[in-house]
Amino acid sequence: MNERFPTVGIIGAGELARMILAPAIELGINLLLFAKSSDDSAAQVVPHTVGDYRDLSALKEFAAKCDVITIEDEGVPLSVVKSLEISGVKVSPGSGSLQYSQDRAALRLMLAQESLHILRDELIDFQYQIAVMVARSAHGQATTWAPTQTVQSEGICTLTISPAPSISQDVAEKAQHLALSIANKISLIGVMAVEFFVKGDELFVNQLVMRPHNSGNWTIDGSRTSQFEQHLRAILDLPLGDPAMTSRFTVMANIFGGEKKDMYRPYLHLMARNPQLKFHQNKKEVHKGQRIGHVTVVGENLAELIEIAEHARDYMSGEIDE
């Protein structure tokens, strides 16, 4: 092993950690995971230690093998992150940024100071939900991807469309500017999702997520630099990559467990029907309602792309059989 290449430790071993593997391999970056179980999605393919996220001594022992630690599982207590930092462990994003994803009161106060709208506890009559992925390095270089429209069903994201087709160019640019401003304000190091509710030309911040996010999974196939590669670049303080889209539109559909248990056989029909489809499996047990992967399709005709993605989603879940 070339010891000049750094080792990135990830606390958490879900599907997002799994998707960091491909760009890590391309960059020669070594990955280690601290997982809850060897059955976790990423733990099936990445060297890992199994332990409890609250076990500070075990985490310190794990961190000693790594050049930098990043958090994939939102269940890691902020107090644990702070303790790691106090002991000299480099964590990116750090506790100063992570607090805004775990403490809504802190988020509300910070945004109020910046004169930004944040969604209150009461309901708002919004028109659309969008997410903006943003990346920032320790040197302050920052990039953002095109805003993504997230389509929800019973509070669960089933489809994303990039760039968000239902908002104006002015609102899109405003959302990107706000995401970059927030990243700078909280001294973000890494990738972050800023979720917005849109009402007319007004933007309301719903939440911040301090890691690669499901709403940015489209970037694997639809951007010159995916959110996962960019996260590695950012936390290692490498120059950031080009976030430009590779085609006019990218549509991503989440696959949820349904009647079908065999997630390999559907390839025969779907790959023949739409060769441009890209598949991403999480290698999870197929249970009703559990997200087990996603499909992505890129191109110029948005209506056609949505039809292709939705058909693949419904076929793989067993809602349709042709």
DOKOL-877297 format. One line per field, with one value per residue (C-alpha): residue number from 1; x, y, z. Coordinates in nm, 3 decimals. Each point is the difference from the previous one (the first is absolute). Layout:
<pts>
k: c(NUM;...)
east: c(X;...)
north: c(Y;...)
up: c(Z;...)
</pts>
This chain:
<pts>
k: c(1;2;3;4;5;6;7;8;9;10;11;12;13;14;15;16;17;18;19;20;21;22;23;24;25;26;27;28;29;30;31;32;33;34;35;36;37;38;39;40;41;42;43;44;45;46;47;48;49;50;51;52;53;54;55;56;57;58;59;60;61;62;63;64;65;66;67;68;69;70;71;72;73;74;75;76;77;78;79;80;81;82;83;84;85;86;87;88;89;90;91;92;93;94;95;96;97;98;99;100;101;102;103;104;105;106;107;108;109;110;111;112;113;114;115;116;117;118;119;120;121;122;123;124;125;126;127;128;129;130;131;132;133;134;135;136;137;138;139;140;141;142;143;144;145;146;147;148;149;150;151;152;153;154;155;156;157;158;159;160;161;162;163;164;165;166;167;168;169;170;171;172;173;174;175;176;177;178;179;180;181;182;183;184;185;186;187;188;189;190;191;192;193;194;195;196;197;198;199;200;201;202;203;204;205;206;207;208;209;210;211;212;213;214;215;216;217;218;219;220;221;222;223;224;225;226;227;228;229;230;231;232;233;234;235;236;237;238;239;240;241;242;243;244;245;246;247;248;249;250;251;252;253;254;255;256;257;258;259;260;261;262;263;264;265;266;267;268;269;270;271;272;273;274;275;276;277;278;279;280;281;282;283;284;285;286;287;288;289;290;291;292;293;294;295;296;297;298;299;300;301;302;303;304;305;306;307;308;309;310;311;312;313;314;315;316;317;318;319;320;321;322)
east: c(0.000;0.125;0.010;-0.010;-0.369;-0.214;-0.249;-0.351;-0.198;-0.380;-0.221;-0.301;-0.024;-0.325;-0.057;0.150;0.328;-0.021;-0.026;0.316;0.196;0.009;0.157;0.233;0.130;0.050;0.193;0.200;-0.148;-0.018;-0.333;-0.071;-0.346;-0.130;-0.322;-0.287;0.001;0.195;-0.332;-0.020;-0.001;0.354;0.145;-0.063;0.265;0.229;0.240;-0.172;-0.016;-0.327;-0.088;-0.228;-0.005;-0.011;0.316;0.253;0.302;-0.079;-0.047;0.332;0.173;-0.168;0.087;0.368;0.015;-0.143;0.115;-0.347;-0.340;-0.333;-0.351;-0.249;-0.249;-0.205;-0.042;0.356;-0.042;0.143;0.162;0.201;0.119;0.108;0.188;0.184;0.099;0.121;0.223;0.158;-0.199;-0.071;-0.374;-0.150;-0.258;0.085;-0.228;-0.032;-0.177;-0.173;-0.188;-0.220;-0.125;-0.069;-0.120;-0.293;0.008;0.364;-0.092;-0.292;0.218;0.277;-0.238;-0.179;0.332;0.047;-0.357;-0.092;-0.333;-0.016;-0.306;-0.181;-0.171;-0.335;-0.094;0.073;-0.190;0.303;0.000;0.321;0.279;0.354;0.345;0.332;0.318;0.301;0.365;0.266;0.366;0.215;0.156;-0.346;-0.043;-0.368;-0.221;-0.366;-0.203;-0.318;-0.302;-0.190;-0.377;-0.095;-0.331;-0.150;-0.261;-0.121;0.310;0.241;0.206;-0.086;0.142;0.245;0.025;0.308;0.002;-0.326;-0.244;-0.272;0.202;0.125;0.364;-0.003;-0.124;0.251;0.289;-0.132;-0.012;0.357;0.120;-0.170;0.149;0.348;-0.052;-0.112;0.298;0.235;-0.180;0.031;0.355;-0.114;0.266;-0.154;-0.331;-0.332;-0.361;-0.212;-0.369;-0.241;-0.374;-0.097;-0.301;-0.005;0.341;0.050;0.233;-0.040;0.285;-0.137;0.320;0.372;0.154;0.376;0.099;-0.069;-0.376;-0.258;-0.113;0.350;0.030;-0.080;0.347;0.162;-0.131;-0.111;0.294;0.365;0.087;-0.230;-0.085;0.197;0.323;-0.046;-0.043;0.334;0.167;-0.145;0.089;0.352;0.033;0.061;-0.111;-0.370;-0.132;-0.234;-0.366;-0.145;-0.270;0.088;-0.339;-0.297;-0.199;0.061;-0.283;0.058;-0.260;0.036;-0.079;-0.194;-0.061;-0.328;-0.131;0.313;0.288;0.243;0.159;0.225;-0.254;-0.176;0.319;-0.092;-0.314;0.111;0.342;-0.153;-0.284;0.219;0.374;0.075;-0.120;0.266;-0.056;0.133;-0.071;0.042;0.028;-0.267;-0.256;-0.321;-0.262;-0.324;0.064;0.377;0.214;0.215;0.158;-0.062;0.000;0.115;-0.055;0.140;-0.105;-0.179;-0.370;-0.118;-0.342;0.162;0.264;-0.263;-0.199;0.309;0.105;-0.350;-0.055;0.327;-0.085;-0.347;0.118;0.276;-0.234;-0.261;-0.272;-0.006;0.106;0.075)
north: c(0.000;0.349;0.172;0.343;-0.046;0.096;-0.216;0.134;-0.144;0.002;-0.040;-0.173;-0.268;0.068;0.032;0.349;-0.131;-0.278;0.252;0.178;-0.318;0.043;0.350;-0.102;-0.287;0.233;0.249;-0.267;0.107;-0.266;-0.041;-0.144;-0.025;-0.004;-0.198;-0.117;-0.338;-0.189;-0.030;0.376;0.105;0.139;-0.248;-0.274;0.148;0.223;-0.095;0.082;-0.017;-0.088;0.199;0.238;0.365;0.103;-0.197;0.283;-0.221;-0.227;0.301;0.150;-0.329;-0.001;0.365;-0.065;-0.198;0.287;0.338;0.151;-0.116;0.080;-0.080;-0.195;-0.106;0.286;-0.206;0.079;0.226;0.350;-0.045;-0.293;0.209;0.279;-0.248;-0.137;0.351;0.085;-0.309;0.129;-0.192;0.189;-0.028;0.152;0.145;0.092;0.040;0.373;-0.081;-0.321;0.178;0.171;-0.333;-0.140;0.307;0.175;0.287;0.073;-0.012;0.239;0.247;-0.007;0.056;0.280;0.177;-0.028;0.125;-0.328;-0.176;-0.327;-0.220;0.037;-0.287;0.090;-0.115;0.220;-0.004;-0.062;-0.088;-0.198;-0.166;0.043;-0.089;0.164;-0.200;0.212;-0.088;0.205;-0.074;0.117;0.264;0.144;-0.120;-0.074;-0.141;-0.080;-0.222;0.092;0.014;-0.327;-0.034;-0.280;-0.175;-0.135;-0.265;-0.018;0.187;-0.230;0.110;-0.220;0.205;0.284;0.223;0.208;0.285;0.073;0.070;0.178;0.297;0.306;0.063;0.285;-0.227;-0.269;0.248;0.138;-0.353;-0.071;0.332;-0.069;-0.350;0.137;0.278;-0.248;-0.227;0.293;0.120;-0.336;-0.067;-0.321;-0.248;-0.270;-0.036;0.126;-0.011;0.310;-0.087;0.279;0.042;0.233;0.232;0.238;0.163;-0.059;-0.265;-0.157;-0.209;-0.330;-0.167;-0.047;-0.345;-0.011;-0.281;-0.131;-0.033;-0.204;0.311;0.020;-0.362;0.113;0.155;-0.343;-0.019;0.356;0.215;0.023;-0.034;-0.199;0.112;-0.300;0.086;0.365;-0.095;-0.182;0.293;0.247;-0.184;-0.068;0.366;-0.090;0.238;-0.055;-0.155;0.138;-0.040;0.074;-0.231;-0.245;0.035;0.237;-0.208;-0.280;-0.194;-0.234;-0.239;-0.171;-0.373;-0.126;-0.357;-0.150;-0.332;-0.093;-0.139;-0.067;0.333;-0.152;-0.159;0.334;0.105;-0.232;0.196;0.350;-0.002;-0.125;0.254;0.300;-0.056;0.351;-0.086;-0.010;-0.222;0.044;-0.273;0.043;-0.378;0.008;-0.264;0.070;0.109;0.182;0.374;-0.017;0.192;-0.259;0.203;0.251;0.036;0.301;0.112;0.306;0.173;0.289;-0.097;0.043;-0.164;-0.307;-0.020;0.015;-0.278;-0.221;0.054;-0.048;-0.317;-0.149;0.094;-0.153;-0.312;-0.073;0.048;-0.230;0.260;-0.082;-0.314;0.119)
up: c(0.000;-0.090;0.337;-0.161;-0.071;0.302;0.185;0.050;0.289;-0.023;0.305;-0.148;-0.267;-0.183;-0.373;-0.011;0.138;-0.257;-0.284;0.115;-0.079;-0.380;-0.003;0.286;-0.213;-0.297;0.215;0.182;0.333;0.272;0.180;0.343;0.156;0.353;-0.045;0.215;-0.172;-0.265;-0.184;-0.053;-0.366;-0.020;0.248;-0.255;-0.231;0.213;0.285;0.327;0.377;0.170;0.307;0.185;-0.112;0.366;0.088;0.007;0.075;-0.296;-0.226;0.109;-0.077;-0.341;-0.067;0.073;-0.326;-0.206;-0.129;0.018;0.128;-0.161;0.125;-0.215;0.267;0.148;0.316;0.115;0.308;-0.031;0.342;-0.139;-0.295;0.236;0.220;-0.303;-0.102;0.352;-0.013;-0.321;-0.262;-0.324;-0.073;-0.315;0.006;0.358;0.300;-0.065;-0.328;0.106;0.278;-0.259;-0.132;0.348;0.191;-0.165;0.251;-0.091;-0.369;0.050;0.192;-0.258;-0.291;0.187;0.041;-0.376;-0.063;-0.170;0.010;0.193;0.008;0.329;0.177;-0.157;-0.349;-0.299;-0.327;-0.217;-0.370;-0.044;0.192;-0.126;0.125;-0.078;0.052;0.088;0.066;0.177;0.078;0.290;-0.227;-0.063;-0.358;-0.049;-0.276;-0.038;-0.229;-0.184;0.234;0.009;0.027;0.238;-0.058;0.321;0.075;0.360;0.111;-0.187;-0.300;-0.297;-0.289;-0.058;-0.306;-0.074;-0.070;0.184;-0.287;0.199;0.123;-0.185;-0.081;0.252;0.281;-0.099;0.018;0.329;0.149;-0.109;0.139;0.335;0.018;-0.064;0.256;0.266;-0.075;0.049;0.313;0.177;-0.132;-0.169;-0.104;-0.217;-0.181;0.135;-0.116;0.053;-0.024;-0.096;-0.027;-0.285;0.002;-0.296;0.002;0.373;0.138;0.345;0.140;0.127;0.119;-0.056;-0.045;0.056;-0.235;-0.350;-0.027;-0.187;-0.189;-0.149;-0.113;-0.355;-0.018;-0.043;-0.356;-0.065;0.106;-0.100;0.370;0.227;0.352;0.129;-0.180;0.097;0.366;-0.007;-0.172;0.250;0.321;-0.131;-0.107;-0.363;-0.279;-0.062;-0.320;-0.266;0.112;-0.347;-0.131;-0.275;-0.169;0.005;0.252;0.247;0.162;0.293;0.143;0.336;0.007;0.300;0.107;-0.115;-0.124;-0.196;0.201;-0.286;-0.096;-0.266;-0.234;-0.083;-0.180;-0.289;-0.081;0.098;-0.165;-0.326;0.017;0.089;-0.050;0.132;0.353;0.272;0.305;0.353;0.254;0.376;0.060;0.269;0.086;-0.192;0.252;-0.069;-0.017;0.050;-0.249;-0.171;-0.278;-0.275;-0.378;-0.201;-0.356;-0.178;-0.321;-0.169;0.012;0.360;-0.041;-0.157;0.273;0.274;-0.169;-0.028;0.362;0.142;-0.206;0.126;0.359;-0.018;-0.183;0.249;0.295;-0.152;-0.053;-0.373;-0.186;-0.351)
</pts>
